[in-house]
Amino acid sequence: MFRQMVSALVALYCCVVSAAQTSVSVETVVASPYPSNGAAVSGEGRIFLSLPHILSSQSFSLGEYKAGEVRPYPGGRWNASTGTTKNRFSQVNAVRIEPDHPSTLWVVDCGTGMPGETKLVAFDLKADRMSRVYRLNPNQAPLHSCLNDVRVLGRHAFLTESGTGALIVIDLDTGSVRRLLSASSKTKAPHHPALVIDGAEVLDPSGVPPVTHADDIEITPDHQWLYFSVPFGGTLWKVRIADLLNTALSEEELDQRVFSDGPIIPIGGFLMLSDGSLLLGDLEHHALVRRFAGGKMETVFTSPLLQWPDAMAAGPDGKLYEAQPQAGSAPGNHHGVNATKPPYRVLRFTLPPDLASLMYRFQ
């Protein structure tokens, strides 16, 4: 069994700060022995964690927090650390539950270069079983590619590919996959100086700033636009959903229909609110920030508990959940040295009423 005991620690840390003349409270809802870069919360309040192999290849890739511990989900071969990765997870990079489909868990498996392992997996949470696997072939997920995050709208899944830089569109009915904007500079990370967090430069084991291409992804409340960005700052890009689905457009024509929405700070993740603004995980300042159209920002909350604030999720309780993987202290971003300090937390925020009212509601 790959079961690991963890502490709930709900009341151990709690901070309250002023934000727009109201207060934000935060609590540790999960403390995991493995780093988690994302949480997803079902309509029944079940919490699922992506557990990429940031520090250990022995993590079971996908977990559910249940009865005070993080347990392998769904169990069996899917969570095994050995065997063919075609029928198990290789490197889970994201989990997602759409509020309008609260009983489907989407799992993004980045892949590690072996044929068949790069995939999007759907789980039926009512039956607790895998319902479908969408596999990418080497043309759709070439060498060094990595599926990063996903949003699902209607019969299509939209994913970022952060290894080489592209967007992926999957027809969920037919299983067909289209790789888009792979030649565009807009899906590529710009050259940038090293990110500095708490006075330390974020550098890979060779001493240079790490490079991650198209990463964060969201869809506007009117379902008309898809937003995407790279994690270490640059431009927030937007493209019409209709253009992404228009197979008559050439790559060059599609690239011309990708527009800037202004600058964006270095972030671990973002979440779309119902008014079109975004909540950002500010990497440099251990903060939760709200970004408005065009780039205006306001700080909502700061705390040392925010250690590389990553992917966010809205819960049916009206609260915000966010993973804190401490990725800036992991060897890949910290000169090859592991400076992380377990446990690895998932935080739950109680937002001010004006912000909480803007989070998507489960149906």
C-alpha positions as CSV (number, residue, x, y, z in Angstrom):
1,M,0.0,0.0,0.0
2,F,1.2,3.5,-0.8
3,R,-0.8,5.1,2.1
4,Q,0.9,8.0,3.9
5,M,-0.4,9.5,7.1
6,V,-0.8,13.2,7.2
7,S,-2.2,15.7,9.7
8,A,-5.2,17.9,9.1
9,L,-3.6,20.8,10.9
10,V,-6.8,22.8,10.3
11,A,-6.3,25.0,13.3
12,L,-2.6,25.1,13.6
13,Y,-2.0,28.1,11.4
14,C,-4.5,30.9,10.9
15,C,-3.8,34.3,9.7
16,V,-6.1,37.3,9.2
17,V,-5.1,40.4,7.2
18,S,-6.8,43.5,5.9
19,A,-7.9,43.3,2.2
20,A,-10.1,45.9,0.7
21,Q,-11.3,46.9,4.2
22,T,-12.4,43.3,4.9
23,S,-10.6,40.3,6.2
24,V,-9.2,37.1,4.7
25,S,-8.6,34.0,6.8
26,V,-6.5,31.0,5.8
27,E,-6.1,27.6,7.3
28,T,-4.1,24.5,6.4
29,V,-6.6,21.9,5.3
30,V,-4.1,19.3,4.1
31,A,-0.5,18.6,5.1
32,S,1.0,16.1,2.7
33,P,4.3,14.2,2.9
34,Y,4.8,14.9,-0.9
35,P,4.7,18.2,-2.7
36,S,1.3,19.0,-4.4
37,N,1.1,21.5,-7.1
38,G,-2.7,21.5,-7.4
39,A,-6.0,20.7,-5.6
40,A,-9.4,19.9,-7.0
41,V,-12.6,19.9,-4.9
42,S,-15.7,17.9,-5.9
43,G,-19.3,19.0,-5.4
44,E,-19.4,16.8,-2.2
45,G,-16.3,18.4,-0.9
46,R,-13.8,15.6,-1.7
47,I,-10.3,17.0,-2.1
48,F,-7.9,15.6,-4.7
49,L,-4.2,16.4,-5.1
50,S,-1.8,16.2,-8.0
51,L,1.5,14.8,-6.6
52,P,4.2,15.3,-9.3
53,H,7.6,13.7,-8.8
54,I,9.2,16.9,-7.7
55,L,11.3,15.3,-5.0
56,S,10.5,11.5,-5.1
57,S,9.6,9.1,-7.8
58,Q,7.8,7.1,-5.0
59,S,4.9,9.5,-4.7
60,F,1.7,7.9,-5.9
61,S,1.0,10.8,-8.4
62,L,-2.7,11.3,-7.5
63,G,-4.2,11.4,-4.1
64,E,-7.4,12.0,-2.2
65,Y,-7.5,13.6,1.2
66,K,-9.7,11.3,3.3
67,A,-10.0,10.7,7.1
68,G,-6.9,12.7,7.9
69,E,-4.6,11.2,5.3
70,V,-3.7,11.5,1.7
71,R,-4.5,8.2,0.0
72,P,-3.7,6.9,-3.5
73,Y,-6.5,7.6,-5.9
74,P,-8.0,5.6,-7.5
75,G,-5.7,2.9,-6.2
76,G,-4.2,-0.2,-7.9
77,R,-2.0,0.0,-11.0
78,W,-2.8,3.7,-11.7
79,N,-0.8,4.7,-8.6
80,A,2.0,2.2,-9.0
81,S,5.6,3.5,-9.2
82,T,6.8,0.8,-11.5
83,G,5.4,-0.9,-14.6
84,T,4.3,0.5,-18.0
85,T,3.2,4.1,-17.7
86,K,0.7,3.5,-20.5
87,N,-1.7,2.2,-17.8
88,R,-0.4,4.1,-14.8
89,F,0.4,7.7,-14.0
90,S,3.9,8.9,-15.0
91,Q,4.0,12.6,-13.9
92,V,0.6,14.1,-12.9
93,N,0.8,17.8,-13.4
94,A,-2.7,19.0,-12.7
95,V,-6.2,18.1,-11.5
96,R,-9.4,19.8,-12.4
97,I,-13.1,19.6,-11.5
98,E,-15.3,22.0,-13.4
99,P,-18.0,23.5,-11.2
100,D,-20.7,22.7,-13.8
101,H,-19.6,19.0,-13.8
102,P,-18.7,18.4,-10.2
103,S,-18.6,14.6,-10.5
104,T,-15.8,14.4,-13.1
105,L,-12.2,14.6,-12.1
106,W,-9.8,15.5,-14.9
107,V,-6.1,14.4,-14.5
108,V,-3.3,15.8,-16.6
109,D,-0.4,13.4,-17.1
110,C,2.6,15.3,-18.4
111,G,4.5,12.3,-19.6
112,T,8.2,11.7,-19.4
113,G,9.0,10.9,-23.0
114,M,7.8,7.3,-23.3
115,P,5.1,6.6,-26.0
116,G,1.6,6.4,-24.8
117,E,2.1,7.9,-21.3
118,T,1.1,11.6,-22.2
119,K,-2.6,11.6,-21.5
120,L,-5.7,13.3,-20.1
121,V,-7.7,10.9,-17.9
122,A,-11.3,11.4,-16.8
123,F,-12.6,9.8,-13.6
124,D,-16.3,9.3,-12.7
125,L,-16.4,10.3,-9.0
126,K,-19.8,8.8,-8.4
127,A,-18.6,5.4,-9.4
128,D,-14.9,6.0,-8.5
129,R,-13.7,4.6,-11.7
130,M,-11.8,5.7,-14.8
131,S,-14.2,6.7,-17.5
132,R,-11.9,7.5,-20.4
133,V,-8.3,8.0,-21.3
134,Y,-7.2,10.5,-24.1
135,R,-3.7,9.6,-25.2
136,L,-1.4,11.9,-27.3
137,N,0.8,10.4,-29.9
138,P,4.4,11.6,-30.5
139,N,3.3,14.2,-33.1
140,Q,0.8,15.7,-30.7
141,A,3.2,15.4,-27.7
142,P,6.8,15.5,-29.2
143,L,10.0,14.8,-27.2
144,H,10.4,17.3,-24.3
145,S,6.8,18.3,-24.3
146,C,4.8,18.3,-21.1
147,L,1.0,18.7,-20.6
148,N,0.6,21.3,-17.9
149,D,-3.0,22.3,-17.1
150,V,-6.6,21.9,-18.4
151,R,-9.9,23.6,-18.7
152,V,-13.0,21.8,-20.1
153,L,-15.8,23.5,-21.9
154,G,-18.6,21.5,-23.5
155,R,-17.2,18.7,-25.7
156,H,-13.6,20.1,-25.7
157,A,-10.7,20.1,-23.3
158,F,-8.1,22.8,-23.7
159,L,-4.6,22.2,-22.3
160,T,-1.3,24.1,-22.1
161,E,1.9,22.3,-23.1
162,S,4.8,23.8,-21.2
163,G,7.7,21.7,-22.3
164,T,8.0,23.0,-25.8
165,G,5.2,25.6,-25.8
166,A,1.8,24.9,-27.4
167,L,-1.9,24.7,-26.8
168,I,-3.7,21.3,-27.1
169,V,-7.4,20.9,-28.0
170,I,-9.1,17.5,-27.5
171,D,-12.5,16.6,-28.8
172,L,-13.9,14.6,-25.9
173,D,-16.5,12.9,-28.1
174,T,-14.2,11.7,-30.9
175,G,-10.9,11.7,-29.1
176,S,-9.2,13.7,-31.8
177,V,-6.3,15.9,-30.7
178,R,-5.0,19.2,-32.3
179,R,-1.7,20.8,-31.4
180,L,-1.9,24.5,-31.9
181,L,0.4,27.6,-31.8
182,S,3.5,25.4,-31.4
183,A,5.5,27.8,-33.7
184,S,4.2,30.9,-32.0
185,S,6.4,33.0,-29.7
186,K,3.3,33.6,-27.6
187,T,3.3,30.1,-26.2
188,K,7.1,30.5,-25.4
189,A,8.7,31.8,-22.3
190,P,10.5,35.1,-23.0
191,H,14.1,35.6,-21.9
192,H,14.1,37.0,-18.4
193,P,16.4,37.6,-15.5
194,A,16.3,35.1,-12.6
195,L,13.2,35.3,-10.4
196,V,14.2,36.4,-6.9
197,I,12.3,35.0,-3.9
198,D,13.3,36.0,-0.3
199,G,16.6,37.3,-1.7
200,A,17.5,34.1,-3.5
201,E,17.6,33.6,-7.2
202,V,15.5,30.9,-8.7
203,L,18.1,28.9,-10.7
204,D,18.2,25.3,-12.1
205,P,21.0,22.9,-11.1
206,S,23.2,24.3,-14.0
207,G,22.8,27.8,-12.5
208,V,20.5,29.3,-15.1
209,P,16.9,30.5,-14.8
210,P,14.5,27.6,-15.4
211,V,12.3,27.8,-18.6
212,T,8.6,26.9,-18.6
213,H,6.5,27.7,-21.6
214,A,2.7,28.0,-21.8
215,D,1.4,27.0,-18.4
216,D,-1.6,28.8,-16.8
217,I,-4.9,28.6,-18.5
218,E,-8.5,29.9,-18.0
219,I,-11.7,30.5,-19.8
220,T,-13.8,33.7,-19.4
221,P,-17.2,33.6,-17.8
222,D,-19.0,34.2,-21.1
223,H,-17.1,31.1,-22.6
224,Q,-15.8,33.3,-25.5
225,W,-12.1,33.7,-24.7
226,L,-9.3,31.4,-23.5
227,Y,-6.4,33.1,-21.5
228,F,-2.9,31.6,-21.1
229,S,0.5,32.7,-19.9
230,V,3.9,31.5,-18.9
231,P,4.7,31.3,-15.1
232,F,7.7,33.7,-14.7
233,G,6.1,36.9,-15.9
234,G,5.5,38.4,-19.3
235,T,2.2,38.8,-21.2
236,L,-1.2,37.5,-20.5
237,W,-2.5,36.2,-23.8
238,K,-6.1,35.7,-25.0
239,V,-7.7,33.9,-28.0
240,R,-11.3,33.3,-28.9
241,I,-12.5,29.8,-28.3
242,A,-14.2,29.9,-31.7
243,D,-10.8,30.6,-33.3
244,L,-9.2,27.6,-31.5
245,L,-12.0,25.4,-32.8
246,N,-11.9,26.7,-36.3
247,T,-10.0,24.1,-38.3
248,A,-10.0,26.3,-41.4
249,L,-7.5,28.7,-39.9
250,S,-3.8,28.2,-40.6
251,E,-1.3,28.4,-37.7
252,E,-0.2,31.8,-38.9
253,E,-3.8,33.0,-39.1
254,L,-4.6,31.7,-35.6
255,D,-1.4,33.3,-34.2
256,Q,-2.6,36.7,-35.6
257,R,-5.8,36.2,-33.6
258,V,-4.0,35.8,-30.2
259,F,-4.1,39.2,-28.4
260,S,-2.3,40.7,-25.4
261,D,-4.3,41.5,-22.3
262,G,-1.4,43.3,-20.8
263,P,1.5,42.3,-18.5
264,I,1.3,39.6,-15.8
265,I,3.6,39.1,-12.8
266,P,5.4,35.8,-12.0
267,I,2.7,33.4,-10.8
268,G,2.2,29.8,-9.8
269,G,-1.4,29.7,-10.9
270,F,-4.5,31.7,-11.5
271,L,-8.3,31.4,-11.2
272,M,-11.0,33.2,-13.2
273,L,-13.7,35.0,-11.2
274,S,-17.2,35.5,-12.6
275,D,-16.6,39.2,-13.3
276,G,-13.6,38.4,-15.5
277,S,-10.9,39.3,-13.0
278,L,-8.3,36.8,-12.0
279,L,-6.9,35.7,-8.7
280,L,-3.1,35.2,-9.0
281,G,-0.6,33.3,-6.9
282,D,2.2,35.9,-6.6
283,L,5.5,33.9,-6.4
284,E,7.7,36.7,-5.4
285,H,5.7,38.2,-2.6
286,H,4.0,35.2,-1.0
287,A,0.7,36.7,-1.9
288,L,-2.8,36.3,-3.4
289,V,-3.4,39.1,-5.9
290,R,-6.4,40.1,-7.9
291,R,-5.8,41.2,-11.5
292,F,-8.3,43.2,-13.5
293,A,-8.5,43.5,-17.3
294,G,-5.6,45.3,-18.8
295,G,-3.2,44.5,-15.9
296,K,-4.3,46.6,-12.9
297,M,-3.7,44.6,-9.7
298,E,-4.5,44.7,-6.0
299,T,-3.1,42.5,-3.2
300,V,-5.7,40.4,-1.4
301,F,-3.6,38.6,1.1
302,T,0.0,38.0,2.0
303,S,1.5,35.3,4.3
304,P,4.7,33.3,4.7
305,L,2.4,30.2,4.4
306,L,2.2,31.0,0.7
307,Q,5.2,29.0,-0.6
308,W,5.1,29.1,-4.4
309,P,1.3,29.5,-4.5
310,D,0.2,27.3,-7.3
311,A,-3.1,26.0,-8.9
312,M,-6.3,27.1,-7.2
313,A,-9.8,25.6,-7.0
314,A,-13.2,26.8,-5.8
315,G,-14.9,24.5,-3.3
316,P,-18.7,23.9,-2.8
317,D,-18.3,25.6,0.6
318,G,-17.6,28.9,-1.2
319,K,-13.9,28.8,-0.2
320,L,-10.7,28.9,-2.2
321,Y,-8.2,26.1,-2.1
322,E,-4.6,26.5,-3.2
323,A,-1.6,24.1,-3.2
324,Q,1.8,25.3,-1.8
325,P,4.4,22.9,-3.3
326,Q,7.5,25.0,-2.2
327,A,8.7,24.6,-5.8
328,G,11.1,27.5,-5.5
329,S,13.0,25.5,-2.8
330,A,13.0,22.2,-4.8
331,P,16.3,21.1,-6.5
332,G,15.1,22.1,-10.0
333,N,14.7,25.7,-9.0
334,H,17.2,25.9,-6.1
335,H,20.7,25.3,-7.6
336,G,20.2,21.5,-7.4
337,V,19.7,21.6,-3.6
338,N,16.5,20.5,-1.8
339,A,15.6,23.3,0.7
340,T,11.9,22.4,1.0
341,K,10.5,21.8,4.5
342,P,7.7,19.3,4.9
343,P,4.8,19.1,5.3
344,Y,3.5,20.4,1.9
345,R,0.3,22.3,2.5
346,V,-3.0,22.9,0.8
347,L,-4.5,26.1,2.1
348,R,-8.1,27.0,2.3
349,F,-9.1,30.7,2.2
350,T,-12.2,32.3,3.4
351,L,-12.4,35.4,1.2
352,P,-14.2,38.6,1.8
353,P,-17.9,38.4,0.7
354,D,-17.4,40.6,-2.3
355,L,-14.7,38.2,-3.7
356,A,-16.4,35.0,-2.5
357,S,-19.5,35.9,-4.4
358,L,-17.5,36.0,-7.6
359,M,-16.3,32.4,-7.4
360,Y,-18.0,29.9,-9.6
361,R,-20.8,28.0,-7.9
362,F,-21.2,24.2,-8.1
363,Q,-24.3,23.0,-9.9
